[in-house]
Each structure stands twice: as C-alpha cells, then as structure tokens.
Amino acid sequence: MDRFRKVRGKPLAFAAGAIGLAAVLAASAALVAPARARTVAGWTPRGEDVLTTVRPEPYVRPERRTSATEAGSKDAVLRARAHVELARASGDPRHLGRAQAALAPWWDDAAPSAEVLLLRATIRQSLHDFAGARADLDALIARTPDDGQARLTRAVVATVTGDAATALADCARVGALVGEPWAAACAAPLATRDGGTRAAYARLAALVGALPPSHPGAAWATTSLGELARAAGDDAAAEAHLRRALALAPGDVYTLGALAELLVDGGRAGEAVALLDPHAEPDPLRLRLAVAARAAGHVGADAHAAIVRRGLDAAFARGDTTHLRERARYFLDVAPDPAEALRAAVDNWALQREAADARVLLEAAAAAGDRGAAAPVVAWMDDARIDDAVLARARARLEGRP
C-alpha cells in the first residue's frame, strides 16, 4: 500500500495570488508517485486516475448518491480529486463546487474516510474556510501522524493563517518522510522570518541544482526558489528561476502570475502583457493581465478591467471573502480608489497573513495616506524580523523613506 494517498491539486490561488505555498499540493502528488511526469494540469495520471475519463460535470449515480458505500466513496473521491485538480490548473473556482458536490454524502460527517478528509480540507482551504480545513487536517494527522500529504496541506493552512510554528514543524516532518527538497520548498514562504532569507535561498538553490528536470518536485521547488530570490532582492535571479519553472511546467497559473508581477514591478509591463495574453482565462491571471495592460497603456486594458470588475463585484455582492486581495489590488492598480483598496486590504489581512497580503495592505495604506492602517503589518514585520526586499520597499514608501 502506498504510504500517501493519491491527491493532486494545490491550494488554489483564486484569492491568494502570490504565496509560494500555492504550489504545494501540486507537488505533493509526488509523495505517492515519484515517477509521474508533470503536466500543465498537474500530474499525468495512470490507470484508474486518468482525468480524461472524468465527466466535466459531476455525475453520481442515484444509488451512490444515497448510499455511502465503499464503492460509492471511491467513485466520489476520484471525481472530487479530478475537479480539485481542474480547479488548480484552470483557476476556475466552479470546479471546487463540483468537487464538493461529489463529496456531498460525506461533507458533514464527523469522521469520514482519510481520502475524504484530505479532499474536504483542500476544498475548504481553497474557499477560505481555514478553520474547517485545519480541523479536518488535525483530525487526519491525529489518525495517521506520518501522512505526508496531510502534513504538507496543514503547512499551507498554517502559513496562510500565521501559525508559523505548526507550518515549520509539518514541513520538517515532510522532509523526514520523503526527503530534504520537499522540506526546503515547503518552508520557503516562511524563510524570510528571523532574517533567514539568504541562507534559505542558498540551501534551496543547492537542492534544486541537484534535482534532475524529471524530478516530480522540480517545478514547484524552482518556483519557490524564484520567490526567495525576489525576497533577497535579486530580481534577475528570480526571473531566471521562474522562467525555468515555466519550462518545466508550461502554463502553470501560479508561476505565470509570479513572473508577471516581477515584470510589472521592474517597469516591463509590456512584457507581462505578452506573457499573460495567451493565458488570460483563469481569474488570477486576468487580474494580473489587467494590471499589466493598464501599466503598459495597452489597447485592451479597459476590456480586461471590465471582466475583472464584474467578477469582483459579483463575489462582493454574495459576501465571498476569497477575492479580497484581488479586490484591493484592482482598486490600487487598475481602477484607482485608495479608500476601497484599503478597506479590502484590511479585511483581507484579518483572514490571511502571507507576504502578498502584507504587501497589498502596505501599498493601500500608502495610497490612502493612512499609515496607521498598516500598523499590524509593520508590527508583524518587526516581530518576525521579516527579511523581504519587496516588503521592505513597500514599507519604505509608506513611511516616506527612500
């Protein structure tokens, strides 16, 4: 029996556009299938897991809908897993609803199977139900302490919610279970704490350099390396790493977004438009494209902005909190409204506390002329001794320093 269950997908970056751990669950498939090749959709399936056999809409036979039999559970898990992966690959959150529908007979169970627990936690995390996801993962790890995928997924949730101690402990345990590259890449988003950015970059660079391109974690680790290079202030190295990651995983939504952000920050918005234009369908990339197009004065800027605005307004109207970071970024860089950007950024910081959340709040507070609104981020940076060149620049602008 495999030590780890076969779950593809990653914490979906619909609202969390710039976190290194957004690639973790895509890489976690390698914990169970090291020989599988990376594809745009995540992992090339085999045998009963072939994604092309899964219907695009969830279909559950009536008898399995009403009877939680072992066969029905297996069938539902396969469909839910496929939709989680499709959501990750496409950036389309509707697949999360389809995944949840497949698991409906067990969604409210206090103690479902391990497979359902992990999938349910992944879906809940992606929908920003962090408390629900954490409860599922805590229960799963209590049941099977050496479950590497559960540990990796809990590290994501703990990082998002600011529980660095749990995240680091889980990343270390993943390293003990499946190898040091996994631990280093898992912990990369937390490496800026306590002034550790450059040491973590050197460690991960050595590990990535020793990985063959066919290694199942190579793309994820290389993207993480690029983000550490950015935090260390070396944008040239960051760009090289991110482009290599895209060569390993063409079309990866998260890596495309990270590279586009780097290009826009470097005054190369036109290059960002060219990079993203063939990949604009996923919501996170549409926002990145709207930002780049506006900065570049591109002829399609208004059209991209209108599409993004409709999606953000619809989410806001239904009380959806998974797009607050995007809402703040939109009102900063696409249709400037500093007050609205600041409201969204403050609300977002209450839910998630990653580097990208810190950055958007620092920048929104600066744009609104309200330095005090960013006080929680400034305190977090000081208390954790955050060593991140991107955040340092944003803070300097807020405080009126060169």
C-alpha positions in Angstrom: 0.0 0.0 0.0 1.3 3.5 -0.8 2.3 5.5 2.3 0.5 8.5 0.9 -2.9 8.9 -0.7 -3.2 10.0 -4.3 -4.4 13.6 -4.2 -3.4 16.0 -6.9 -4.1 19.7 -6.9 -2.8 22.6 -4.8 -4.2 25.3 -2.6 -5.8 27.3 -5.3 -4.7 30.9 -5.9 -8.1 32.4 -6.8 -7.7 34.9 -4.0 -4.1 34.1 -2.9 -2.1 35.1 -5.9 1.4 35.4 -4.5 2.2 32.8 -2.0 4.9 30.3 -2.5 2.9 27.5 -0.9 0.3 27.9 -3.5 2.1 25.2 -5.4 2.5 22.8 -2.5 -0.3 20.4 -3.2 0.5 20.1 -6.9 3.9 18.9 -5.8 2.5 16.6 -3.1 1.3 14.2 -5.7 5.0 13.2 -6.0 4.8 11.9 -2.5 2.9 8.9 -3.9 4.0 8.7 -7.5 7.6 9.9 -7.9 7.8 8.6 -11.5 4.8 10.6 -12.8 5.5 13.4 -15.3 4.5 17.0 -14.6 1.9 18.4 -17.0 0.0 21.7 -17.2 -2.8 20.2 -15.3 -0.6 18.9 -12.6 0.3 15.2 -12.9 0.0 12.8 -15.7 -2.5 10.2 -14.2 -2.3 6.5 -14.7 -4.7 3.6 -14.5 -8.0 4.4 -12.8 -6.9 8.0 -12.2 -6.9 9.1 -15.9 -8.6 12.5 -15.8 -9.9 12.4 -19.3 -12.3 9.6 -18.2 -13.9 12.0 -15.7 -17.1 13.9 -16.8 -16.7 17.7 -16.9 -19.8 17.9 -14.7 -20.0 15.8 -11.6 -22.2 12.7 -12.2 -23.1 10.5 -9.3 -25.3 7.5 -9.9 -28.5 7.8 -7.8 -27.9 4.7 -5.8 -24.4 6.1 -4.9 -25.8 9.5 -4.0 -28.0 8.0 -1.3 -25.8 5.2 -0.1 -22.3 5.9 1.3 -21.0 2.5 0.2 -17.3 1.8 -0.1 -17.6 1.7 -3.9 -19.6 4.9 -3.9 -17.0 6.6 -1.8 -14.2 5.5 -4.1 -16.0 6.8 -7.1 -16.8 10.1 -5.5 -13.3 10.6 -4.3 -11.9 10.1 -7.8 -14.3 12.7 -9.3 -13.7 15.2 -6.4 -10.0 14.7 -6.8 -10.3 15.4 -10.6 -12.2 18.6 -10.1 -9.8 19.8 -7.4 -7.0 19.4 -10.0 -9.0 21.0 -12.7 -9.7 24.0 -10.4 -6.0 24.2 -9.7 -4.9 24.0 -13.3 -7.6 26.3 -14.7 -8.1 28.8 -11.9 -11.8 28.2 -12.2 -13.4 28.0 -8.8 -16.6 26.4 -10.1 -14.7 23.1 -10.1 -14.5 23.4 -6.3 -18.3 23.4 -6.1 -18.3 20.3 -8.3 -15.7 18.6 -6.1 -17.8 19.4 -3.0 -20.9 18.1 -4.7 -19.2 14.8 -5.4 -18.4 14.5 -1.6 -21.9 15.7 -0.5 -22.9 12.4 1.2 -19.8 12.7 3.5 -19.4 16.5 3.6 -20.8 16.8 7.2 -19.5 13.6 8.5 -17.5 13.9 11.7 -15.2 11.1 10.8 -15.2 10.3 7.1 -12.5 8.3 5.3 -9.0 9.6 5.2 -9.4 10.3 1.5 -12.5 12.4 2.1 -10.9 14.3 5.0 -7.9 15.3 2.9 -10.0 16.4 -0.1 -12.5 18.2 2.1 -9.7 20.1 3.8 -8.2 21.0 0.5 -11.6 22.4 -0.8 -12.3 24.2 2.5 -8.8 25.8 2.4 -9.3 26.9 -1.2 -12.7 28.5 -0.2 -11.0 30.3 2.8 -12.7 28.1 5.4 -9.4 27.9 7.2 -10.9 26.8 10.5 -12.7 23.9 8.9 -9.7 22.9 6.9 -7.5 22.9 9.9 -10.0 20.8 11.9 -10.0 18.2 9.2 -6.2 18.1 8.9 -5.7 18.0 12.7 -8.1 15.0 12.8 -6.4 13.3 9.9 -2.9 13.7 11.3 -4.0 12.5 14.7 -5.2 9.4 13.0 -2.1 9.0 10.8 0.8 11.1 12.0 3.1 10.0 9.2 0.7 11.1 6.4 3.0 13.3 4.3 0.2 14.9 2.2 -1.8 15.8 5.3 1.3 17.4 6.8 2.1 19.3 3.6 -1.5 20.5 3.4 -1.6 21.6 7.0 1.6 23.6 6.4 -0.3 25.5 3.8 -3.2 26.3 6.1 -0.9 27.2 9.0 1.2 29.5 6.8 -1.9 31.3 5.4 -3.3 31.9 9.0 0.0 32.9 10.5 0.8 29.8 12.5 4.5 29.6 11.6 5.4 27.1 14.3 3.0 24.5 13.1 3.9 25.1 9.4 7.6 24.7 10.1 7.1 21.6 12.2 5.0 20.0 9.5 7.5 20.9 6.7 10.3 19.4 8.8 8.2 16.2 9.2 7.6 16.1 5.4 11.4 16.3 5.0 11.9 13.3 7.3 9.3 11.3 5.5 10.1 12.0 1.8 13.3 14.0 1.6 15.0 17.3 2.1 13.9 19.1 -1.1 10.3 18.8 0.0 11.0 20.3 3.4 13.0 23.2 2.0 10.4 24.0 -0.6 7.6 23.6 1.9 9.3 26.0 4.3 10.4 28.6 1.7 7.5 31.0 2.2 8.4 31.1 5.9 12.1 31.6 5.3 12.0 35.3 5.4 11.4 35.2 9.1 14.2 35.9 11.5 16.4 37.3 8.7 16.8 33.9 7.2 16.1 34.7 3.5 19.6 34.4 2.0 20.5 31.3 4.0 17.3 29.6 2.9 17.9 30.6 -0.7 21.3 29.1 -0.7 20.0 25.9 0.8 17.2 25.5 -1.7 19.4 26.5 -4.6 21.8 23.7 -3.8 18.9 21.2 -3.5 17.2 22.4 -6.7 20.6 22.3 -8.5 20.9 18.6 -7.7 17.4 17.7 -8.9 17.0 16.3 -12.4 14.4 18.1 -14.6 12.3 14.9 -14.4 12.0 15.1 -10.6 8.3 15.5 -9.7 9.0 18.4 -7.4 11.4 20.3 -9.7 8.9 22.9 -11.0 7.5 23.6 -7.6 10.9 23.9 -5.9 12.2 26.1 -8.7 9.2 28.5 -8.4 9.8 28.7 -4.6 13.5 29.4 -5.4 12.4 32.3 -7.6 10.3 33.8 -4.9 13.1 33.5 -2.4 15.4 35.3 -4.9 12.9 38.1 -5.1 12.7 38.4 -1.3 16.5 38.5 -1.2 16.4 41.4 -3.7 17.9 39.6 -6.7 15.2 40.0 -9.4 17.5 38.9 -12.2 18.0 35.5 -10.5 14.3 35.4 -9.6 13.3 35.8 -13.3 15.7 33.1 -14.4 14.3 30.7 -11.8 10.7 31.5 -12.7 11.3 31.1 -16.4 13.0 27.7 -15.8 10.0 26.7 -13.7 7.7 27.5 -16.6 9.9 25.5 -18.9 9.3 22.6 -16.5 5.6 23.2 -16.1 4.4 25.3 -19.1 1.2 27.3 -18.4 1.3 27.0 -14.6 -1.0 29.6 -13.3 0.8 30.5 -10.2 4.3 30.8 -11.8 2.9 32.9 -14.6 1.4 35.2 -12.1 4.7 35.5 -10.1 6.7 36.2 -13.2 4.2 38.8 -14.4 4.3 40.6 -11.1 8.1 40.7 -11.3 8.0 42.2 -14.8 5.5 44.8 -13.9 7.5 45.8 -10.8 10.5 46.1 -13.0 8.8 48.5 -15.4 8.4 45.9 -18.1 4.6 45.8 -18.2 4.5 45.3 -21.9 6.4 42.0 -21.5 4.0 41.0 -18.8 1.1 41.6 -21.2 2.8 39.4 -23.9 3.4 36.7 -21.3 -0.1 36.6 -20.0 -2.2 37.3 -23.0 -2.3 33.6 -24.2 -3.3 32.5 -20.6 -5.8 35.1 -19.5 -8.8 32.9 -18.8 -8.1 32.0 -15.1 -9.3 34.7 -12.8 -5.9 35.3 -11.1 -4.2 35.8 -14.4 -6.9 38.0 -15.8 -6.3 40.4 -12.9 -2.5 40.3 -13.5 -3.2 41.0 -17.2 -5.4 43.9 -16.3 -2.7 45.4 -14.0 0.0 44.9 -16.7 -2.2 46.3 -19.5 -3.1 49.4 -17.5 0.6 50.0 -16.6 1.6 49.5 -20.3 -1.2 51.6 -21.7 -2.3 48.6 -23.7 -5.3 48.9 -26.0 -7.1 46.1 -24.3 -6.7 47.4 -20.8 -10.3 48.6 -20.4 -11.7 45.3 -21.6 -9.6 43.3 -19.2 -10.5 45.6 -16.4 -14.2 45.3 -17.1 -14.1 41.5 -17.0 -12.2 41.6 -13.7 -14.6 44.1 -12.2 -17.7 42.1 -13.0 -16.2 39.1 -11.2 -15.1 41.0 -8.2 -18.4 42.8 -7.8 -20.3 39.5 -8.1 -18.1 38.0 -5.4 -18.5 41.1 -3.2 -22.3 41.1 -3.6 -22.6 37.5 -2.4 -20.3 38.1 0.6 -17.4 36.0 -0.9 -14.2 36.8 1.0 -11.9 34.7 -1.2 -11.2 37.7 -3.5 -10.4 40.4 -1.1 -6.7 40.5 -2.0 -7.7 40.8 -5.7 -10.2 43.5 -4.9 -7.5 45.5 -3.1 -5.1 45.1 -6.0 -7.7 46.0 -8.5 -8.5 49.3 -6.7 -4.8 50.0 -6.4 -3.5 49.4 -9.8 -6.4 49.0 -12.3 -9.2 51.5 -11.3 -7.5 53.5 -8.5 -9.7 54.0 -5.5 -7.4 54.1 -2.5 -10.1 54.1 0.1 -11.8 51.0 -1.3 -8.4 49.3 -1.8 -7.6 49.9 1.8 -10.9 48.6 3.1 -10.4 45.4 1.1 -6.7 45.0 2.2 -7.6 45.5 5.9 -10.4 42.9 5.7 -8.1 40.5 3.8 -5.3 40.8 6.4 -7.8 39.6 9.1 -8.2 36.4 7.1 -4.8 35.6 5.6 -1.3 36.7 6.5 1.1 36.0 3.7 3.7 38.2 2.1 1.3 39.2 -0.7 -1.3 40.2 1.9 1.2 42.3 3.7 2.3 44.0 0.6 -1.1 45.0 -0.6 -2.0 46.4 2.8 1.2 48.4 2.9 0.6 49.8 -0.6 -3.1 50.5 0.0 -2.3 52.4 3.2 0.3 54.4 1.4 -2.0 55.2 -1.4 -4.8 56.2 1.0 -2.4 58.3 3.2 -3.3 56.2 6.2 -0.1 54.9 7.7 -1.8 53.7 10.8 -4.0 51.2 8.9 -0.8 49.2 8.1 0.3 49.1 11.7 -0.5 45.4 12.1 1.7 44.6 9.1 4.5 46.8 10.3 4.3 45.1 13.8 4.3 41.7 12.1 7.4 42.5 10.1 9.2 43.8 13.2 8.2 41.0 15.5 9.1 38.2 13.0 12.1 40.1 11.7 10.9 39.7 8.1 13.7 39.9 5.6 11.9 40.6 2.3 13.1 43.2 -0.2 9.7 43.6 -1.8 8.0 44.3 1.5 10.9 46.5 2.6 10.3 48.7 -0.4 6.6 48.9 0.2 7.2 49.8 3.8 9.7 52.5 2.9 7.2 54.1 0.5 4.5 54.0 3.3 6.9 55.7 5.8 8.2 58.2 3.2 11.7 56.8 3.1 13.9 56.4 0.0 
